[in-house]
Amino acid sequence: MATALEYFEELRKRLAELEAHPPGPGDPAAAAHYQEIGRLEKSLRPYDEYLKLAASREEAEALANDASQDEELRALAREEARRLAAREAELFKALLVRVALADGADRSSAIVEIRAGTGGEEAALFVADLLKMYRRYCEEKGWKVKMLDASPTDLGGFREVIFRVEGEGAFARLRLEAGTHRVQRVPKTEAQGRIHTSVATVAVLAEPEQVELQIPESDLEITVMRSAGPGGQSVNTTDSCVRIVHKPTGLAVKCMVEKSQHKNKALAMSILRARLLEAEQSKKDAERSRIRRTQIGTGERSERIRTYNFPQNRVTDHRLEGERSFLLERVIEGDLDPVIERLIEQAAGVSQAGREDASGDR
């Protein structure tokens, strides 16, 4: 656990530095300064609780092993030590998430983009399946999902979907879904019963606060137009679809899910901020290590991370070492935690079998 201890102690040092040097009156960086303090305090809470529990457990174990005490008191101490150890293991698991995912664990919202890749209409149908899978997963976790944009096809698929997820730990876990997902199955459009391979890409972006990433109005080109559905069908009768272009980078986003032009503009700005933050983070990572921060344990986003094999009822995550297959019917129904937990443990360098030993390494 030494690595985790060092990580959180570094956070504590950073918090002390910020508190020792508060911004002066009128400092434009004041909001970001106090926002970072808030994030650090939030990140340190489970660590402080873990340390208190560990100390209490050690006291209970010392009492349980004290031969000078009567047996009834020692038995109570042993029971208390077991109870504290169980809670300590839960907190250790939460700490692993924060250490393995580093700066993503303190973010409670994410923007997820799913796009159809090779495979035509079958790839678009696969996007719909992935959307359903993530919605069910988010529902089980108690996270809120809001659709931001969608490009449906005539057969019920999507060329692209973008949605926001809000909830504790949402970005930390969902970011492990970023990459290329491959499906192998007999498409609905295949008359000969042959198995086809199609792909969809998933991007998971951190949604920055306004104070974290401010965009001058002069950098934006905003266009309002009438929303349209598949085949040119009008979605609503008002000019509510908003398209925003960030002139310095050329990034363009649009949103038409709401009837209100004002709401669509706000949603489009959320997507734009997330993409700009991702671009900035990727630039910094490329300079440091040439590895994208959003891909834990992999290289570029174009790499295949997972295969959904319908004929064999199996999902294989190619990033995992050792056993890496899962029951497809459960995963596709939103039971993603078994896969994500394995990825977190692998990123943290702690195996399922070795978790108790690692938690005892203080």
N, C-alpha and C positions, 0 to 999 in steps of 0.2 A: 504493500500500500504506500511505499515511500514516494512513488511518483505522484500519487494523488495528494499526499500531504504537502509535497513541494508545490504542486499546482495551486492549492488553496492558500498556502502561506504567501505565495507570490501575489495572489489577489488581495490578501490582507495588507501586504506592504503597499500595494498600489492604492488601496483605500486610505491608508494612513497618509500617503503623500498628497492625495487630493484634499483630504480634510485639513492638512497642515498648510495648504496654500489655496485658500478660497479666492475666487475671482473678485475683483474690485467693482465698485458701483458703475453701472453702464457698460460692463464688459460684454461684448456680443457673444463670447464663448461661455457665458455663465450657465445658460440653459443646458448645454451639452455637458458641462462640468458636473452639475447636480444630477443630471440624468445618469451619467456614468456611476456616480456615487450610489444612486438607487439600485442600479443593476448589480453592482458589487455587493452591496448589503444583502440583496436578495439571494445571490449566489452563495454567500457565506453562511446563510442561516442553516441549511441542512448540514454543513460541515461543523458548525459550532454545536449543533444538536448531536451530531455523531460523536464528537469529542466528549461531550457531557455523558452520553450513554456509555461510551467506552470506559470512562472513569468510574461511573456507577457500577458497571458490570465487574470491573476489577476489584472494587471495594467489596461487592457481594461475594465474589469468588474467594477473596482473602478471608472473609468472615466464615465462609463455608469450610475452609481448610484450617481454621484456627482450632486446634485441639483443646485449647483452654475453655472454649465455649461449650454449653450443653448441646446435646444432639438435636433437640427440637429447634433451637435457634439456628443451628447449622443447616438443618433440613429446609427451613424457611429461606435461608440465604441461598441455598442451591437452587430452589425453585425461582427465586427472584433473579438469579444470575442467568437461568435459562430464558426467562421472559425478556430480560434486557438484551440477551444475545440475539434473540429472534428479531427484535426491533432494530438492533444494530445492523443485522444482515440486510434488512430492508433499506436502511439509510445508505449502507454501502453500495447497494445496487443503484440508488439514485445518484450517488457521488460518481460512480462509474460512467453514468450517462453524461454527466457534466464534464468529466475529464476527457472521455473519448471524443465528445462532440465539441469540446472547448467552448468557443464563443457563440455557439448556437443554442446552448442549453437555457440561456436566460431570455430567449425570445419566445413570445407566446402566440405569434401569428406568422403565417407563411402564405405565399402565393404560389399555387401549383399550376403548371401549364403542361397539358398533354397534347401531343401532336401526332397525327398519322404519318408513318414513314412508308417504307416499301410495302406494297401489297394492295394498293388501290382501295376498293370498297371494303375488303376484309380488314385492312389496317384501320379504317374508320370505325368499323364495328368493334374492333379490339379496343379502340379509344373509349367507346361507350362502356365496354366491360370494365376497363380500368377505372373509369369515373365512378361506376357503381361500386366497385371494390373499395375505393378510397372513401366514398360517402358512408358505406357501412362501417368501415374501420373508425372513421371520425365519430360516427354515431355511438359506437361502443365506448369510445374514449370520452364521450361527453363534450366533444368539440363542435363549434358552430361552423357551418359551411355556407358560403354565399357565392353563387355563380356570378362571375364578372363578364365573361364573354363566351360565346359558343358559335361554331360554324357547322350546323347539322347537314347531313346528307339525306337523300331520298329514302334510303333503306334503314334509317334509324341510327346510323353511326354519326361520328363527328370528325371533321377534318382537324379541328382544334377545339379545346375547351380550356378555360382559365377560371380558377376559383380561389377564393380566400378561405383559409382555415384559421380559426381563432380558438385557443385553448392552451392550458398549461402543458408545455413540452411539445407542442405541435411541430414547430420547426425542427427541433432537435431530432425527432423521430422521422418525420417525413423527408428530411433532407437525404436520408439513406435510400430513398426511392428514386433519386435523380439518376438518369442514365437511359440506356436503350433497353426496352422490354421486347422480347420476341415471343410470338405465339405460333404453335404448330397444331393445326387442326384441319378438319374438312370444312371449308367455308359453306355458308348457306347458298352462295352463288355457284357452287361447284356441282355439276350434274353427274360427273363420273365418280364421285366419292374419293377423289384423291386428296391427300394431305398437302396443305400449302403452308408456307412460312411467311409471316408478316411481322412488321415491327411498328412500335410506337415509342416516341421519346417522351420522357418525363423530366421537367425542370422544376426545382423547388427553390424559390427565392425568399430571402428574408424580407419582411416588409418593414422598412425603416420608419422611424418617427419623423414628423416634419422637421423637428429641430435637428435631427441627425443628418438630414439631407435637404437643404433648401435650394429650390430652383427659381431663379429670377424669371419673372413673367416675360421679360424681353427675350428669353431663350425658347419660348414656346410659340408654336403656330397652331391655333385651335380652330377647327372646322366643325360646323354643325350641319347635320344632314338628316334626311328621313330614314328611319330604320327599315330594313328589308329582310325578309326571310328567304327560305329556299325557293328558287325559281322566280325571284323578284317580288314575291308576295309581301305586301306591306305588313309590318308587325304592329305598328300603331300609326295614328294619323297625325302625329306631331313631329316636328323636326327635333328629335331628342337624341339621336345618335351623335356621339361626340368623338372626334378623332383629334389626337394631340401629337404633334411632331416636336421632338426635342432638337432644335436646329443645330446646336454644336456637334451632336453625335449622329443625327439622322434617325434616331430611334423613333418609331411610330407605334402608337397604341390606339385602340378604339374601344368603346363600350356602348352597348345599346340595350342592356338588360332591364333598365328602369324606364318608366315613362317620363320621369323628370330629367330635363337636360342638366340641371344642377347636380343631381345625384350621379348621373353618368359621368360628368366631368370629374367629380370627386373620386369615383372608382377608377377612371382612366388614369388619374394622377397617382393613385396608389400603385397601379401596375407599373407606371413609368418610373416612379421612385425605386421600386424593387429592382427593376431591370438596370437602372443606373448604378445602384449600390452593388449589384452582382457584377457588373462590368468593372467597377472600380476595385472590388475585392479580387476579381480574377486577374486584373492587371498587376496588383501588388503580389499576388501569389506567383504569377509567372516570373516576376523579377526575383523572388526569393527561391523558389524551388521548381518552377515549371509544372507544378501540380495544382489542379483546381481544388480549392478548398471545399467546394460543394460535393466532391466525390470522395467519400471516405474509403480509402483502400484501393482506389482505381485511378486510372489516368483520365483521359479526356471523356467528355460526355457522350461521344459517339460510340464508346465501348458498350458491348452487350453485358448487362449485369444479371439478367434473369430470363429464363425460358419457361413458358407455360405450355406444357405438352398435354393436350387434351386426350389423345388416344391412350396414353399411359397414366392419365390422372395424376400427373406429377408436376410440381414446380421446382426448378433447380436454380438456386442463386449461385452464380459462377464466382462470386467474390469470396465465398466461404471456403475454409479449409476443412478437410475431413468430410463428415456427413453433411450434405448440403441440399438434400431433396425433401420436399414437403408435400402433403396431400393437396392436390390442386383444388378439389371441391371445397376445402376449408379456406384456403388462401383467397380464392376468387370471391368467396362470400364475405371477405373482410377480416378474416382471422390472420392478421399480419404480424402480431406480436411475437410468435415463435421465430419468425425470420429476422425481425428487427432486433430482438434480444440477442440472438446469436451474432449478428453483425456488431452490435455494441460491445459484447464480450470480447469478440475477436479484435476490435479496434483498441480495446483497453488492455489487451494482452492477458485476459483472465478467462480461463475455460470454465465451463459449467461445473465440472468436477472439482476444479481447484478454487472455486469461489470462497469456500469457508477458510481454506488455508490462507488465501490472499487477504481476507478480511482480518485475520488474526495477525498479520505481519505489520505490527505497529512499531 
